[in-house]
Amino acid sequence: MKGAKPKLDNVLPMKGDIRRTIPEAPDFMSSEGREVWERLASIQVSKERLEPQHADMFAAYCEAVADFIRFTGDIAMIGSYFSVKTRNGDQEKKRAAWGQRQDALATMRQLSAVFGMSPIDEARFRNVGQGDLFNDLMKQLNGSD
């Protein structure tokens, strides 16, 4: 026995390929920041983490990445330190680009967490529920996963 033939009115057509639009980089961004935007925006859109209202914050992240790249290049060309003679003898001082790179890196770390761009933050974004504390505790006590 074959069963009833399907009725076409209860078959839903496939939705097809859903494409999200990638927002344009804001006009105020530097050319280096725009390059970072072009490289990373599509990834963030595909993960549903870059909505239009988040564009300015993501632009700030892209500018921090661009600064980090620029200052790293400066340090590669001129070095991290310079020597000065003081009354206490020769001393090495950090160049301004070194501190600027550290500031850009700190900004990158802070803003990347907002968009789930580190492995830890990525896991935090995936963990949608609180779980069952007592169930998890009992599993640990019993030695089962």
VOGU-3710 file (C-alpha; in Angstrom, 3 decimals, decimal comma):
1> mkgakpkldn> 0,000/0,000/0,000  1,467/3,310/-1,087  -0,545/5,852/0,860  -2,202/9,060/-0,203  -0,654/11,248/-2,834  0,635/14,580/-1,524  -1,504/17,654/-2,043  0,399/20,523/-3,543  -1,377/23,109/-1,414  0,286/21,799/1,787
11> vlpmkgdirr> 3,834/21,837/0,383  5,707/25,004/1,254  8,159/26,284/-1,332  11,776/26,744/-0,227  12,673/30,266/0,708  15,772/30,241/-1,418  19,018/31,969/-0,655  18,456/34,707/1,920  21,040/37,408/1,380  21,566/40,113/3,919
21> tipeapdfms> 22,718/43,475/2,744  26,104/44,606/3,922  25,938/48,220/5,069  28,255/50,696/3,421  31,156/52,001/5,458  30,349/55,410/6,977  31,715/58,444/5,127  33,828/59,607/8,060  36,097/56,539/7,976  39,711/56,599/6,800
31> segrevwerl> 40,715/54,610/3,729  42,544/52,089/5,953  39,452/51,731/8,145  37,312/51,180/5,062  39,623/48,341/3,983  39,083/46,654/7,346  35,320/47,247/7,009  35,318/45,611/3,562  37,227/42,619/4,934  35,130/42,027/8,083
41> asiqvskerl> 31,639/43,476/7,579  30,317/40,568/5,505  31,411/38,097/8,200  29,642/40,093/10,905  26,491/40,445/8,794  26,397/36,694/8,138  26,550/36,107/11,905  23,759/38,673/12,383  25,995/40,910/14,500  26,140/43,979/12,288
51> epqhadmfaa> 22,795/45,721/12,072  22,483/49,297/10,749  22,260/50,744/14,257  25,639/49,147/15,091  27,487/50,651/12,128  29,169/53,470/14,068  30,458/51,113/16,752  31,765/48,702/14,122  33,363/51,647/12,306  35,179/52,521/15,548
61> yceavadfir> 36,469/48,952/15,718  37,636/49,093/12,092  39,450/52,377/12,731  41,170/50,854/15,780  42,339/47,930/13,611  43,581/50,365/10,972  45,458/52,340/13,656  46,976/49,129/15,017  48,219/48,177/11,545  49,576/51,670/10,885
71> ftgdiamigs> 51,414/51,941/14,213  52,816/48,432/13,851  54,264/49,487/10,496  55,729/52,627/12,071  57,381/50,565/14,798  58,766/48,149/12,208  60,383/51,077/10,368  61,697/53,166/13,249  61,848/50,720/16,167  60,095/50,643/19,525
81> yfsvktrngd> 62,668/52,600/21,518  65,092/55,480/21,203  68,056/56,406/23,392  68,451/59,678/25,243  71,256/60,988/27,396  70,132/62,166/30,790  72,002/63,149/33,908  71,619/59,507/34,935  73,253/58,219/31,742  71,815/56,667/28,609
91> qekkraawgq> 68,177/55,627/28,824  65,831/53,960/26,397  62,414/55,543/25,916  59,401/54,071/24,152  58,390/55,786/20,960  55,001/57,457/20,708  53,898/54,882/18,122  54,400/52,122/20,700  51,921/53,729/23,107  49,522/54,529/20,292
101> rqdalatmrq> 49,600/50,907/19,173  48,855/49,778/22,732  45,876/52,161/22,853  44,587/50,858/19,505  44,972/47,274/20,722  43,034/48,040/23,911  40,233/49,599/21,862  40,225/46,587/19,531  39,913/44,191/22,466  37,088/46,165/24,022
111> lsavfgmspi> 35,065/46,585/20,843  35,731/43,106/19,487  33,987/41,697/22,559  30,855/43,625/21,603  30,805/41,871/18,229  31,892/38,427/19,495  35,156/38,427/17,596  37,385/36,478/19,985  37,015/32,745/20,650  35,767/33,440/24,179
121> dearfrnvgq> 33,265/36,048/23,043  32,159/33,788/20,199  31,338/31,080/22,747  29,517/33,630/24,885  27,325/34,549/21,917  26,472/30,901/21,260  25,513/30,170/24,865  21,891/31,299/24,800  20,554/29,628/27,923  21,535/29,565/31,555
131> gdlfndlmkq> 21,352/25,811/31,773  20,258/23,899/34,842  22,651/24,579/37,715  21,643/21,571/39,787  21,607/19,221/36,817  25,081/20,406/35,775  26,314/20,068/39,356  24,940/16,554/39,678  26,585/15,562/36,393  29,925/16,811/37,692
141> lngsd> 29,496/14,999/40,997  28,566/11,763/39,239  31,422/12,135/36,786  29,242/12,082/33,691  28,901/14,662/30,963
//
